[in-house]
Amino acid sequence: MYNKEDYRSNKESIVKHYEKRGLKDMASYSAMTGIPVVVVYELLQEEYPELEKELSDRIKAINDFFGIK
């Protein structure tokens, strides 16, 4: 749906926010910055492979809610 490459320049900021606030605050970060939350989660998956399952589940839930296949 979104091209994460359009937001790649924000990856450092996303990682810093995650390290400071944790995963529970990333949706708020997304809303404040205008970066789609799915993109935020995808970029975090690249940086933190250990979170891949949880982030994949969150992305799937968002896509299911909006009917995106």
VMD Tcl script that draws the C-alpha trace (Angstrom):
set ca {
  {0.00 0.00 0.00}
  {2.78 2.43 0.92}
  {6.29 2.47 -0.43}
  {8.56 2.27 2.59}
  {11.44 3.58 0.47}
  {9.70 6.97 0.50}
  {10.18 7.05 4.28}
  {13.59 5.37 4.59}
  {15.25 8.67 5.50}
  {13.19 8.62 8.73}
  {14.47 5.21 9.83}
  {17.03 6.63 12.25}
  {14.35 8.72 13.95}
  {12.00 5.73 14.13}
  {14.70 3.58 15.74}
  {15.57 6.32 18.26}
  {11.92 6.70 19.21}
  {11.53 2.94 19.59}
  {14.62 2.71 21.80}
  {13.36 5.55 23.97}
  {9.64 4.69 24.21}
  {9.23 1.08 23.11}
  {6.79 -0.56 20.75}
  {3.64 0.56 22.56}
  {4.22 4.18 21.54}
  {4.97 3.65 17.84}
  {1.38 4.23 16.69}
  {1.42 7.65 18.38}
  {4.77 8.37 16.75}
  {3.25 7.45 13.40}
  {0.31 9.79 13.95}
  {2.56 12.69 14.98}
  {4.97 12.32 12.06}
  {2.56 11.33 9.30}
  {4.53 8.17 8.55}
  {2.13 5.26 8.00}
  {2.24 2.88 10.96}
  {2.71 -0.10 8.63}
  {5.85 1.57 7.25}
  {7.10 2.26 10.79}
  {6.66 -1.42 11.64}
  {8.33 -2.58 8.41}
  {11.37 -0.38 9.04}
  {11.59 -1.64 12.62}
  {11.50 -5.23 11.31}
  {14.64 -4.50 9.31}
  {16.46 -3.14 12.34}
  {15.17 -5.64 14.93}
  {14.71 -9.12 13.42}
  {13.79 -10.46 16.87}
  {10.57 -8.41 16.68}
  {9.60 -9.77 13.26}
  {6.79 -12.05 14.50}
  {5.12 -9.41 16.68}
  {5.44 -6.70 14.02}
  {4.15 -9.05 11.30}
  {1.12 -9.80 13.46}
  {0.47 -6.08 13.94}
  {0.81 -5.37 10.23}
  {-1.53 -8.27 9.43}
  {-4.12 -6.98 11.92}
  {-4.01 -3.51 10.34}
  {-4.29 -4.90 6.82}
  {-7.15 -7.21 7.86}
  {-9.00 -4.30 9.46}
  {-8.77 -2.24 6.27}
  {-9.41 -5.22 4.00}
  {-5.99 -5.08 2.35}
  {-4.79 -8.36 0.90}
}
mol new
graphics top color blue
foreach p $ca { graphics top sphere $p radius 0.5 }
foreach p [lrange $ca 0 end-1] q [lrange $ca 1 end] { graphics top cylinder $p $q radius 0.2 }
display resetview
